[in-house]
Amino acid sequence: MDEQALHDGIDKLCAESGSTAIGVHVFDFESDRTFSHHGARWFHAASTMKVAVLVALFHAANTGRVRLEDRLHVRNRFRSIADRSIFRVQRDRDADAAVHRRVGRSMKLIELAEPMITRSSNLATNLLLEFLTPDFVQSTLDAAAIEGVRVVRGVEDNVSFERGLNNTITAAGLVALFRLLRDDRLFAEPARRQMLDILFAQEFNSMIPSLLPDSAPVAHKTGEISTCTHDAGLVLLPGRRPYALAILTEHPPGLDDTQKTVAKISRMVYEFITA
């Protein structure tokens, strides 16, 4: 599959699936080749912003601001950035219940980081983001010269959502974020390996990895809300260096098979990379 065929295939799938927009960005570490299909278009970040929180946490540890073994009190009470009103993460809407069971006790920062990624814990995310602050997360991205990722608030801050105050990302921005895990701009190899191990443990694998060979493990983070279905990560292939990939989709609420659309695009990209 050549580059034009990949563009055409994504456009065709966008029309057939009922999606209103699809952004795809790829960087191949083996060939230094980049592919971008609306890669600079902004989307609601959904849970993909949790990768930025993970990176900021490890940056804070790397600079001595925190230790990953430090403990944080677990509570479910946060303030909206819009009006400072109180909101809570609904347990029945959170993909992870384990952190909710620890309310009133404490957990290590690394113990919160793991379910934030592997089971997309919203409560763990909000605890870490409030502890680090959105400003620190953004300053970490700025220090790495990453454009295309904006983190301004926690998850389920519905007042802010209604006022359009949202975390936003581009496919190119997410790929730049994952490229940090393959170079030494901010992190030495041990920290990069630890973050990758967390991302490899991702439990939701019905998108980028779904139609790839078993020999292609993926370190990735998904993100879904009613109008967006995303996945981004690093795809490892035997006998070569990996490629970084972000697939972002926007669609009407209630649309069926949105994860399958992402999986099909992932397969197209794999065929493009390995052609």
Secondary structure as the mmCIF struct_conf table of DSSP 4:
data_model
#
loop_
_struct_conf.conf_type_id
_struct_conf.id
_struct_conf.beg_label_comp_id
_struct_conf.beg_label_asym_id
_struct_conf.beg_label_seq_id
_struct_conf.end_label_comp_id
_struct_conf.end_label_asym_id
_struct_conf.end_label_seq_id
HELX_RH_AL_P HELX_RH_AL_P1 GLU A 3 SER A 17
TURN_TY1_P TURN_TY1_P1 GLY A 18 GLY A 18
BEND BEND1 THR A 20 THR A 20
STRN STRN1 ALA A 21 ASP A 28
TURN_TY1_P TURN_TY1_P2 PHE A 29 ASP A 32
STRN STRN2 ARG A 33 HIS A 37
BEND BEND2 HIS A 38 HIS A 38
TURN_TY1_P TURN_TY1_P3 GLY A 39 ALA A 40
STRN STRN3 PHE A 43 HIS A 44
HELX_RH_3T_P HELX_RH_3T_P1 ALA A 46 MET A 49
HELX_RH_AL_P HELX_RH_AL_P2 LYS A 50 ASN A 62
TURN_TY1_P TURN_TY1_P4 THR A 63 GLY A 64
BEND BEND3 ARG A 65 ARG A 65
TURN_TY1_P TURN_TY1_P5 LEU A 68 GLU A 69
STRN STRN4 ARG A 71 HIS A 73
STRN STRN5 PHE A 78 ARG A 79
TURN_TY1_P TURN_TY1_P6 ILE A 81 ASP A 83
STRN STRN6 ILE A 86 PHE A 87
HELX_RH_3T_P HELX_RH_3T_P2 ARG A 91 ARG A 93
BEND BEND4 ALA A 95 ALA A 95
TURN_TY1_P TURN_TY1_P7 ALA A 98 VAL A 99
HELX_RH_3T_P HELX_RH_3T_P3 HIS A 100 ARG A 102
TURN_TY1_P TURN_TY1_P8 VAL A 103 GLY A 104
BEND BEND5 ARG A 105 ARG A 105
STRN STRN7 SER A 106 LYS A 108
HELX_RH_AL_P HELX_RH_AL_P3 LEU A 109 THR A 118
BEND BEND6 ARG A 119 ARG A 119
HELX_RH_AL_P HELX_RH_AL_P4 ASN A 122 LEU A 132
HELX_RH_AL_P HELX_RH_AL_P5 PRO A 134 ALA A 143
TURN_TY1_P TURN_TY1_P9 ALA A 144 ALA A 145
BEND BEND7 GLY A 148 GLY A 148
STRN STRN8 VAL A 149 ARG A 150
BEND BEND8 ARG A 153 ARG A 153
TURN_TY1_P TURN_TY1_P10 VAL A 155 GLU A 156
HELX_RH_AL_P HELX_RH_AL_P6 ASN A 158 GLU A 162
TURN_TY1_P TURN_TY1_P11 ARG A 163 GLY A 164
STRN STRN9 THR A 168 ILE A 169
HELX_RH_AL_P HELX_RH_AL_P7 ALA A 171 ARG A 179
HELX_RH_3T_P HELX_RH_3T_P4 LEU A 180 ARG A 182
BEND BEND9 ASP A 183 LEU A 186
HELX_RH_AL_P HELX_RH_AL_P8 GLU A 189 PHE A 200
TURN_TY1_P TURN_TY1_P12 ALA A 201 ALA A 201
BEND BEND10 GLU A 203 GLU A 203
BEND BEND11 SER A 206 MET A 207
TURN_TY1_P TURN_TY1_P13 ILE A 208 LEU A 211
BEND BEND12 LEU A 212 LEU A 212
TURN_TY1_P TURN_TY1_P14 ASP A 214 SER A 215
STRN STRN10 VAL A 218 ILE A 225
TURN_TY1_P TURN_TY1_P15 SER A 226 THR A 227
STRN STRN11 CYS A 228 VAL A 235
TURN_TY1_P TURN_TY1_P16 PRO A 238 GLY A 239
BEND BEND13 ARG A 240 ARG A 240
STRN STRN12 TYR A 243 GLU A 250
TURN_TY1_P TURN_TY1_P17 PRO A 253 GLY A 254
TURN_TY1_P TURN_TY1_P18 ASP A 256 ASP A 257
HELX_RH_AL_P HELX_RH_AL_P9 THR A 258 THR A 274
#
